[in-house]
Amino acid sequence: MKNAALLIVLLFVLWGFALPAHSQSPFGMRYPGMQYPEMQYPGMQYPFQMPFAGGGDHGSDSHSGIGMSHLPDDVDITKGLDTNLKPGTTNYYDTKYRIAVIKNSLTYQKKMNAGRVAFGRQMENQYYNTKFWEPTTINGNTFWKIKDGVGKADAFNDFISPRGGKYKIDCAAAINIIMLKAKLDVAGEDNFARQLPDVMIRGWTTYTTKDGRLKEYKTLEKWTGNQYIPGSPEGLMTGDYVYFKNHPMMEGTPEQGENAIYLGKDDGGRPVFFGLNIGIFKGVFNEYGILSSEKGRIDPASLKAMAERQEQKSREANQYG
């Protein structure tokens, strides 16, 4: 009996280390010299054997457990969104942004299917198209930087497009870039570049410059929940950021969780998500972990202000031209 129990524990440990590596949530990023409070797992319960993807109400419909290669036909990304909005309202920009997030995610899924994306645990082991990106060091840490003279849209499009360059990246940075590109799609490159004249990315951390000084830019301004508390798909909106938490034994490692995007629900009411490496999958459990209550959204008023700067300038030019 003792040997059998030992064997079960050993198999469980080996299963944990066999999980594919994924990046930390925005609340879990750790950099040298920065202090973070130690988080616990209040009431977080994990089944002894995690439900695996591969059918039923939990996980994807893929027998491999890696996720589906395309958005299921019974998922409508506009469901729950008011698409008959008056241009210029905050809701108008919010809806346009959410649809752009999904479209960019699905385009990136095609790039993943084409084998032009690899998962990289550590920033120093990642690579990118040097035509558009270059490394830069901030406080002793390596960041990706869009090269001087390169259009922001060109760099983001190369990252997203199946015909773009090959990239090796962690899931936090991938989701960050997808959402930054959605903001650019809605606001326009001139407006985007006016607020972010430089773009430097490491995971969920984004820096730009203002008056010659580094300034952190928050891609998502509204945060709720906690990555250590199990969550529910109720209340999620298409395009929301979510986080899947792996088993506690993976805490503090690149395998501790999966950054993902909520794509909506299928006709059966099952939530559908997208993440780097694992693709599109259904359910609040998958082979990597459990949906947490942590989620992030943009501030639509901030996006509206970004998008209308150039529009106001154009109106003034027409008025006095």
KOLTORVO-354060 format. One record per residue: x, y, z of N, C-alpha, C, O, CB in turn. Coordinates in steps of 0.2 Angstrom, whole numbers, plus 5000, padded with zeros to 4 digits. Glycine has a CB too. Layout:
XYZXYZXYZXYZXYZ;...
//
This chain:
500449945000500050005000500450065000500350114996499550005006;501050065004501450125005501850134998501850194996501950115010;502050084995502350084988501850114983502050154978502650024986;501250094983500750114978500650194979500550224974500050074979;500550214985500450284987501050324984500950374981500350294994;501650304985502250334983502250334975502450394973502850294985;502050284972502050284965501550334962501650374957501850214962;500950344965500450394963500750464964500650504959499850384967;501050474970501350544971501850554965501850614963501650554978;502250504964502850514959502550534952502750574949503250454959;502050494950501650504944501350574943501450604938501150454942;501050594949500750664949501350714948501250764944500450674956;501850714951502450754951502650764944502850814941503050744956;502750704941503050694934502550724929502750764924503150624932;501850714930501350754926501450824926501350854921500650724928;501550854932501550924933502150954929502051004926501650944940;502750924929503350944926503250934918503650964914503950914928;502850894916502750884909502250934906502250934900502450814908;501950974910501551024907501951074902502451084904501151064912;501651094897501951144893502051204897501651224901501551154886;502551244895502751304899502351364896502151364890503451324898;502051404901501751464899501951524903502251514909500951454899;501751584901501951634905501551654911501051634912502051694900;501851704915501451724920500951784919500951804913501951754925;500451794923499951844922500251914924500851914926499351834927;499951964922500252034923500352044930500852074932499752084921;499952004935500152014942500651974945500951984950499452004946;500951934940501451884942502151894939502651864941501251814941;502251954935502851964932503351984938503152034942502752014927;503951964937504451974942505052004939505351964935504551914947;505352054941505952084938506452094944506252114950505852144934;507052094943507552104948507452174951507352224947508252094945;507552184958507552244961506852264962506752324966507852294957;506352234960505652244962505352204967505452144967505152244955;504952234972504652194977503952174976503552224974504752234984;503752114977503052094976502852054983503252014986502952044970;502252064985501952034991501851954989501751944983501352064993;502051914993501951844992501151824992500851844997502351794997;500951794987500251774986500151704989500551664988499951784979;499551694992499351624994498851604989498551634985499151625001;498551544991498051514987497351504992497251454994498251444984;497051564993496451564997495951514995495551534990496251634999;495851464997495251414996495251384989494751364986494651454996;495851394986495951364979495951284979496451254982496551394975;495451254976495451184976495551154969495351184964494751164978;496051104968496151074962495951004963496150964968496951084960;495650974958495550894958496250864958496750884955495050874952;496250804961496850764961497150754953497650754952496750704964;496650744949496750734942496450784938495850784938496550664939;496850834935496550884931496150864925496350814922497050934929;495550884924495150874918495650884912495850944912494450904918;495650844907496050854901495650884895495050864895496450794899;495850924891495550934885495450874880495850834881495950994881;494950874876494850824872494150804871494050744869495250764874;493650844873492950824872492550834878492750854883492950744870;491850834877491450844882491350914884491550954879491650804889;491150934889491051004891491651044893491651104894490451014896;492151004895492751034897493351024892493450964890492951004904;493651074891494251074886494051084879493451094877494551004887;494551074874494351084867494051024864493950964867495051104864;493951024858493650974854494250934850494050884846493150994849;494850954852495350914848495550854852495650854858495950964848;495650804849495950744852496650744855496850714859495850684847;497050794852497650804854497750844860498250844864498150834849;497150884862497150924867497550994866497551034871497450894873;497751004860498051064859497651124857497851184856498651054853;496951104856496551164854496351154847496651124843496851224855;495751184845495551184838495951234834496251284836494751204838;495951224827496351264822495951324820496251364816496551214817;495251324821494851384819494251394824494151354828494651374812;493951454823493451464828492851424826492651424820493251544827;492551384830491951344829491351384825491251444827491651314835;491051354821490551384817489951414822489551454820490251344812;489851384828489351404832489551454837489151464842489051344836;490051494836490251544840490251614836490551614831490951534843;489851654839489751724835490051774840489851784845488951744835;490651804837491051844841490651914842490851954847491651864837;490151924839489751994840489151984845488852024847489452014833;489051914847488551904852488651944858489151934861488451824853;488151974860488152014867488452084866488552124870488651974871;488752104859488952164858488452204854488152184849489652164854;488452274856487952314852488352344846488752384847487652374856;488152314840488552334834488152394830488452414825488652274829;487652414833487252474830487352534834486852564836486552454829;487952554835488152614839488252674835488552664829488752594844;488152724838488352794835489052804835489352804840487952854838;489352814829490052834829490252884834489952934834490352844822;490852884837491052934842490952924849491152954853490752994839;490452874850490352854857490852814860491152774857489652824858;490852804867491352764870491252694868491652654867491452774878;490552674868490352604867490552584860490652524858489552594868;490552634855490652624848491452594848491552554844490552684844;491852634851492552614851492752554855493152514853493052674854;492352544860492452474864492252414860492652364860492052484870;491652424856491452364852491952354846492152294845490752384849;492152414843492652404838493352374840493652324837492852474835;493552394846494152364849494052284850494452244849494352394856;493452264853493352194855493352154849493652094849492752184859;493052174843493052134837493752134834493952084831492552174832;494152184835494852184832495252134836495652104833495152254833;495152134843495552084847495352014844495851974843495352084854;494751994843494551924840494851914834495151864832493851914840;494851964829495051954822495851944822496051904819494852014818;496151984826496951974827497051904830497551874828497252034831;496651884835496851824838496751764833497151714833496351804844;496251764829496151714824496651714818496851664816495451724821;496851774817497451784812498051754815498451714811497551854810;498151764821498751734824498751664825499251624825498851774831;498151634826498051564826498251534819498551484819497251544827;498151564814498351544807499151544807499451494804498051584802;499451594810500151594810500451534814500951504812500451664813;500051524820500251464824500251394820500651354820499851464830;499651394816499551334812500051324807500251264805498851334809;500351384804500851384799501551364802502051364798500851444795;501551354808502251344812502751394812503351384812502551284808;502451454812502851514812502951554819503151604819502651564807;502651514824502751534831502951484835502751424835502051564833;503451494839503651454844503651484851503651544852504451434843;503551434856503451464863504151464866504551424866502951424867;504351524869504951534872504851554880504551604881505351594869;505151514884505051524891505351594894505051634897505351474895;505951604892506351654894506451704889506551694883507051634897;506451774890506551824885507151824882507151834876506451894889;507651804885508351804882508451744877508851744873508851794887;507951694877507951644872507451654866507351604862507851574876;507151704866506651724861506951754855507551774855506051764864;506551754850506851784844506251814840505651794841507251734839;506451854835505951894832506151924825506751904824505651964836;505751954821506051974814506452034815506152094817505451984809;507052034814507552094815507452144810507752204811508252064815;506952134805506852194801506352244804506452304803506452164795;506052224809505552264813505652274820505552324823504852234812;506052224823506152224831506852224832507252194828505752174834;507052254838507752244840507752244848507252264851508152304838;508252214851508252214858508452274861508852314858508752154861;508252294867508452344871508452334878508052284880507952414870;508852364882508852344890508552404894508752464893509652334891;508152384898507852424903507952404910507652344912507052444901;508252434914508452414921508652344922508552304926507752414925;509152324917509452264917509052204914509352154914509652244924;508452224911508052174908507952184900507952244898507352174911;507952134896507952134889507152144887506752104889508252074886;507052194883506352204880506452204873506952214870506152274882;505852184869505852194862505652274861505252304864505252154859;505952294856505852364854505652374846506052344842506352414856;505152404844505052414837505552464835505652524838504352444836;505952454830506452484828506352554825505752574823506852454822;506752604826506652674824506552674817506952644813507252714826;506052714814505952724807505452664805505252664799506552714804;505252614809504852564807504052584809504052604815505052494810;503652574805502952594807502652544812502852484811502452594801;502252564817502052524822501552464819501552414821501652564827;501152484814500752444811501152384807500952324807500252474806;501652404804502052354800502352304805502352244803502652394796;502552324810502852284815502352234818502452174819503252324821;501752264820501252224823500952174818500852114819500752264826;500952194811500652154806501152094805500852044803500552194800;501752104805502252054804502252004809502251944808502952084803;502052024815502051974821501451934820501451874822502052014828;500851964818500251934818500151894812499851834812499651984818;500351914806500151884800500551814799501151804800500351924794;500151764796500451704794501051704789501451664788499951654791;501051764785501551774780502151814783502551834779501251804774;502051834789502551874792503151834795503251774793502351914798;503651864798504251824800504051774806503551774808504751874803;504651734807504551684813504751714819505151764820505051624811;504351694825504451724831504451664836504051614836503851774833;504851684842504851634848504651684853505051734855505451594849;504151674857503851724862503451684867503251624867503451774858;503451724873502951694878502251714878502151764874503251714885;501751684881501051694880500851764882500451794879500651644883;501151794887501051854890501151914885500751954883501351874896;501751904882501951954877501551954870501352004867502651954875;501351884869500951874863500251904864499951944859500851804861;499951894869499251924871499352004871498852034869498951894877;499852024874499952104875499952134868499652184866500652114878;500352104863500452134856499752124853499652174849500952094853;499452074853498752064850498352124852497952154848498451994851;498252134858497852194861498052264859497752304858497752184868;498752264859499052334857498852344850498652404848499752334858;498952294846498752294838498052314838497852354833498952234835;497552284842496852304841496752374843496352404840496452264846;497152404848497052474849497252514843496952564841497452494855;497852494840498052534834497552524828497452574825498752504832;497252464827496752454822496152504823495952534818496552384822;495952524829495452564830495652634830495252674827495152544837;496152654833496352724834496752754827496752814826496852734840;497052704823497452734818498152734820498352754826497152794815;498652724815499352724817499552794819499952794824499752704811;499352844816499552914819499352924826499852954830499352974814;498752914828498552924834498852874839499052904845497752914835;498952814837499352764842500052794843500252794848499352694838;500352804837501052834838501152894842501652904845501352834831;500652934842500652994846500652984853501053014857500053044844;500352934855500352914862500852864864501152864870499652884864;501052824859501652774860502152784855502252744850501452704861;502552844855503052854850503552794849503852784844503452914851;503752764855504152704855503752644858503352664863504852714859;503852584856503552524859504052474861504452454857503052494854;504052464868504552414871504152364875503852384879505152454875;504252304874503852254877504252194880504752174877503352224871;504052174886504252114889503652084893503452114898504852134894;503452034890502852004893502252054893502052084888502951984901;501952064899501452114900501652184901501252234901500952094905;502352194902502552264903502752294896503052274892503152254907;502452354895502552394889502752464891502552494896501852404885;503352484888503652554889503552594883503652564878504352544892;503552654884503552704878504052764881504352754886502852724876;504052814877504452874879504052934879503552944875505052884875;504152984884503753044884504253094887504553094892503153044889;504353144882504853204884505553174885505953194890504653244890;505753114881506353084882506453044888507053014889506853144883;505953024892505952984897505552924896505052924893505753024904;505752864899505352804899504752814903504652844908505752744902;504152784900503552784904503152724902503152704897503152844901;502952694908502552624907501852644904501552684906502552584914;501652604899500952604896500552544898500852494897501052614889;499952554901499552504903499052484897498652524895499052524909;499152424894498752404888498052394890497652414887499052344885;497952364896497252354899497252394905497652394910497152284900;496752444906496752494911496352464917496352484923496552554909;495852414916495352394921495552324922495452274918494652404918;495652314929495852244931495352224937495252264941496552234933;495152164937494752134942494952064944495252034939493952144941;494752034949494851964951495551954953495951994955494751924945;495751894954496351864957496551804954496151754953496251864965;497151794951497351734948497351674952497451614950498051744945;497351684959497351624964496651604966496651554970497751644970;496151634963495451614965495151584958495151624953495051674968;494851534959494451504953493951554950493651584954494151434954;493851554944493351604941492851564937492751504937493751644936;492351614934491851584930491751624924491951684924491151594934;491551604918491451634912490951694912490851734908491351594906;490451684918489951734918490151804919490651814923489451714924;489951844915490151914915490651934911490851994910490351934922;490951884908491551904903491251924896490651914894491951834901;491551974893491352004887491851984881492451974883491352074887;491651974875492051954870492752004870492652064870491751954863;493251974869493952014869494252024876494752054876493752074866;493952004881494252014888494851964889494851914886493651994893;495251994893495851954895495751914901495351934905496451994896;495951844901495851804906496451764908496951764904495251754905;496451724913497051694915496951624918496451614922497451734921;497251574915497151504918497751484922498351494920497151454912;497551464928498051454933498251374933497751334934497851474940;498851364933499051294933499151264940498951304945499751284930;499351204941499351174948499851214952500351234950499551104948;499651224959500151264963500851234963501351274965499851254970;500951174962501651154961502051184956502751184956501751074960;501751224951502051254946502151324947502451364943501651244939;501951354953502051424955502751444955503251404957501751434962;502851504952503551534952503951504946504551524945503951514958;503651464942503951444936503651474929503051494930504051364936;503951464924503551484917502951444916502551464912504051484912;502851394919502351344918501751364923501251324923502551274920;501751424927501251434932500551454929500051454933501451484936;500551474923499851484920499851504913500351504909499651544924;499251514910499151534903498751594902498151604905498851474900;499051644899498651704897498251684891498451654886499151764895;497651714891497151694886496651754885496651804888496751634888;496251744879495751794877495051754877495051694874495951824870;494551784879493851754879493551774872493551834870493451784885;493351724869493051734862492351734862492051744856493351674857;492051714867491251704867491051634869491451594871490951724860;490451624868490151554869489851524863489651554858489551564874;489851454863489551414858488851414859488551434864489851354857;488451374854487751374855487551334861486951334863487451334848;488051294863487851254869488051294876487951264881488251184869;488251354875488351394881489051384884489251404889487851374886;489451344880490151334883490651394881490651414875490451264880;491051414886491451474884492051444880492251394880491751504891;492251494875492851474871493351524872493251584873492551484863;493951504872494551544873495151534868495151484864494851534880;495551584868496151574864496751584868496851634872496151624857;497351544867497951564870498551534865498451494861497951524877;499151564867499751544863499851474864499751444870500351584865;500051434859500251364859499551324859499551274855500651344865;499151334864498551284864497951304860497551264859498351284872;498051364857497551384852496851394854496751424860497451324847;496351374851495651384853495351324857495451274854495251404847;495051334862494851284866494151304870494051364871495351254871;493851254872493151264876493251244883493551194885492551234872;492851274887492751254894493251294899493751324897492951184895;493051294905493451324911494051284913494451304917493051344916;494051214911494651174912494951154906494651154901494451114916;495651154906495951124900496551084903496651084909496251174895;496951054898497551014901498051054904498551024907497850974895;498051124904498551164907498351184914498751194919498751224903;497651204915497451224922496751244922496351224918497851284923;496551294926495851304928495751384927496251424929495651284935;495251404925495051474924495051514930494751484935494451484920;495451564931495451604937494951664936494651674931496151634939;494851694942494451754942494751814939494351864938494151764949;495351814938495751874935495551894928495551844924496451864936;495351954927495251974920495352044919495452084924494451964918;495552064913495652134911495352164905495152124901496452134910;495252224905494852264900495152324898495552354903494052264901;495052354893495252424891494752474894494252454896495352434884;495052534895494552594897494352624890494752654887494952644901;493752614888493552634881493552714881493652734875492752614880;493452744886493552824886494252844884494352894880493352854893;494752804886495452814885495552804877495952844874495952774889;495252744875495352734868495052784863495252804858495052664866;494452804865494052854862494552924861494552954856493452874865;494852944867495253004867495852994862496053034859495553014874;496152934862496652914857496452924850496752954846496952844859;495852894849495652884842495352954839495452964833495052844841;495153004843494853064841495353124840495153174838494353084845;495953104843496453164842496553184835496553244833497153144845;496653134830496853154823496153174820496153214816497053084820;495553144822494953174819494853244821494653284817494353124822;494953264827494953334829495353374825495153434823495053344836;495953354824496453394820496253404813496353454810497153354821;495953344810495753354803495153394803495053434798495553284801;494653394808494153444808494353514808494053564804493653424813;494853524812495153594813495453614806495353674804495653604818;495853574803496153584797495653604791495753654787496553534795;495053564791494553574786494153644787493953674783494053524786;494153664794493753724796494153784794493853834791493653724803;494753784795495253844794495653834787496053884786495653854800;495553784784495953774778495753814772496053814766495953694776;
//
